[in-house]
Amino acid sequence: MADLKTSFCGLPVKSPIGITSCDFGGTAKLIERFSETGIGWIIGKTVHKIDGVHRWPRPYFYSLRHFGNDMKDVWICSQMFHNMPYEKWLDEELPKCLKICKERGVLYIGSVSGIGPIAETWVPFIHDLQDRGVEIIELDTGGPHATFGAVEADKDCGAPLALDPDIAYKVTKACVDIAKVPIIFKTTPQCVNAAALALAIQRAGGHAISGNNSFYGAWIDHETGQFYGVPGSMGGLMGRPWQIFSLAKILETTATIPEMPFLGGGGVFTYDDVARHLMGGCDLVGLCSSIYSRGIAVIPKIHKELNEWMDKKGYKTIADVPVITDKFMYLRDWKREGPYMQEITPIVPEFDDEKCNRCGICESLCPYGAISMDKEAGTKPTFDRNICYGCGWCLGHCPQWAVKMIKAETGEEIWDGRGTIKDWVSDKEGY
């Protein structure tokens, strides 16, 4: 069986899988429950002193699974920061949380939120937590809910803070300068230029980055004419589908500064989600929405299946899982097709006569009307190269895996739909 032990910011971790900041890290009772699942780390519920104690709206979870099967793992969360008074949490709850984590071999990461670039609203948290034995601290700047209670211009917090590299630099540096423990900066998926933000954090001496927090989300019930989610009809968009977006934001950072430790998450539901985050440069991979959506049993299931996958691939340790951030490329950097766009696509579909069951899905979904077939005659699909764009849509929707993309002139296979596109573009070929 593969060895899942790893390290983060010089601290040993028994598993890269843990729980990002949410309810589950808010109390010793909850931490005790989750510490039995095999997690390697847990981030505490974010504590703060913004506008007093935050009373969570009830209800604060709004599942969208009633709006179709494609929304089964999508929901909006309108929960705020830790709802326990800070002093009570610090003096009574935190010591119990740390004790349990130490006994169970779980790394506890404290999470704090101050106000904008005002250093004095952040620094006291650092002193308080590290003096009580917290070994690593996260600066939570990415949460969408943080802005709900801070409407004044001089009280920017949450997402607005993490959108500005200059503010991120000031906050990170102020905390790093007085910290005796590693400092993590938590990003927001709302950030347009994640790379610039990451570089600012690096210049400030930040030890690691975590991302992503939830995205702003809103939903309208068309039958009732009411919003889903409070307050103000907006909350954090959670669920597996948005992993596609979140992972891209993570890659902007991990590809820019691969040497910076990264704690990643966002829509992680299965072992393969964990695997792709590890390959995307994440040192630790966090769960949250998957536990809410599918229950606590999802954690040991992911551990088991991740072990099996690593054994199958021959990866004995987490360090053996390949990191592929060097392959990450922005579309703007994609090689040009030459001095002019080709009139006829050099990449076309090929239909496997034996695998094809003549269902007609490719014909009905082709965006350009390039595919045709005669169901009554039972012939396989054909396409008009003069119309076909070589887009691959037919491949992606074939239930029989009967389509692959090939070079029109040579028949060389380019993509079978199960992995990455072959590195086939070259200036020499004019493709």
Secondary structure, DSSP 4 states (H G I P E B T S, - for coil): --B--EEETTEEES-SEEE-SSGGGSSHHHHHHHHTTT-SEEEPPPEE-SSSPPPPPSS-EEE-GGG-GGGTTEEEE---S--S-HHHIIIIIHHHHHHHHHHHT-EEEEEEE--TT-GGGTHHHHHHHHHTT---EEEE---GGGGTT--SGGG--SHHHHT-HHHHHHHHHHHHHH-SS-EEEEP-TT-S-HHHHHHHHHHTT--EEEE--PEEE-EEETTTTEEESSSTT-EEEEEGGGHHHHHHHHHHHHTT-TTS-EEEESS--SHHHHHHHHHTT-SEEEESHHHHHH-TTHHHHHHHHHHHHHHHHT--BGGGSPP-GGG---GGGSPP-SSS--SS-SEEEEE-TTT-----HHHHH-TTS-EE--TTTTPPPEE-TTT-----HHHHH-TT--EEEEETTT--EEE-SSSPPPS---TTTT-
